[in-house]
Amino acid sequence: MRLRRALFFSGLVFILTGCMASQSGHLYNMKTGQTSQLRLDAPEYSNGNVKGTLPDGASCEGQFSEISNENAREVTSVPPMLTENSVASVAVMNCGPGKVLRCTLARRQWREFSYGECKDQQGTEYSLIF
């Protein structure tokens, strides 16, 4: 009986922690090579929160949402590298006064993100690797 109860609670904890997962990625400035980190909460879902910093130290906060691959190609300022079996998401983050970072993210269905391409309002391009 104790073993069964222990297995039940272990499974419950595993399920709950799996639902609250986050995923970190490295953001690379394509001109300077400087890096920083971004963290996406609940990457397995179709939308969630994003937090992190730009390589220059500016703090960023925003959200990501899943969209169709066709729409990802139309609404982003960075041409996304999307394959037929990838799922596209767009992240928009406020990184301080006059700084907005827009990213196109790619992953497989119900999986964590693999990579992304980003651009800020000043035209600086970033690559995001998870």
N, C-alpha and C positions, 0 to 999 in steps of 0.2 A: 504494500500500500504506500509506504514512504517513497519507494523508488518511482512508482507511478506518479505520485504527487510532485516529486522533484523533476521528473521529465516534463510534466505538464507546465510547471512554472518556468523551467529552462526554455521550453518552446515559446511560451508567452513572452518572455524577455527578449528572445531572439526576434520574434515578429515585431514587437514594439520598437526595438532599437533599429531594426531594418527600415522601419517607416520614418525614422527621424535622422536618417543618415545625411551627411553632407559630403561634398566632393571638392577638393582643392585643385587648382591648376596654376601653372606658371604663365604669367603674362610677359611677353618679350617685346620691347620696343625695337622695331625693325631697323631703325636708323642707328641707334646707339648700342644696342645689345643689352641694355639694362633690363633687369627682371624684377618682378614683384609677384604677389599672389592674389588670387581671387578665390572665394569660397561660395559654392552654390549649395543651398539647402534643398533637400528632397529632390536630387537630380533624376530620380526614376519617375517623377511625375511630370505632367505637361506644363506646369508653371511653378515658380518658387522665387525665393529671394537670393540676391547676389550681394556680397560684400567683399571689400578688399582695398587695395591701394594701387595707384599707378606707380611706375618705376620712379617718378619724381617725388613720390611721397604723398601725393594727394589722395585723400580717403574717398572711396567710391561706395555707393549704395544704390541698389535698384532691384529690378525683377527680370526674370526670363519667362518666355511663353513659347510653347510649341506652335509652329505654323507649317503650312505646306511648303514643300521644296520650291514650288513655282513662286509662291509669295515671298519666300526668303530671297530669291534672286531679284525680285522687283523692289523690295522695301529696304534693302541694305545698301550702304555706300561702299562696302567691301565685297568683291565678288566671292561668294561662298564656294568652297570645294566640296560639293555634295555629290555622293554617288546615288544610284537608284535605290539602294537599300538603307540609306541613312535617313534619319529623322532630323529635321531642322528646327531650331529654336532661335529666337532673337532675344538678346538681353540689352536693356537700356539702363545705364547707370548715371547718376548725378555724382560728379567728382569735384564739386566745389563751384564757386561762382564762374559762370561761363564755360564750364567743362562738362560735356556730356560724352560718354563713351557708348558706342553702339557696337554690338558684337553679333555675329552669326555663329551659332554653335551646332555641332553635328554629333549624333549618337545613334545607336541602334535602338529599336523599339524596346521599351522597358529596361533599358540599360543606362549606365552612367555615360557622361560625355567623353568624347575622344579628343576633339580639337575644336578650335574656333579662330575666327579672324575678326579683328576689331579696328575701329577708327574713331578718333576723337574729332571735335569740331574744328580743330586747327589743322586737320589733315594727317596727323601722325598715325601711322599704321602699327598694329600690334598683332602678334601671333599668340594664341592661347593653346597650351598643351597640357593635358590632364594626365 
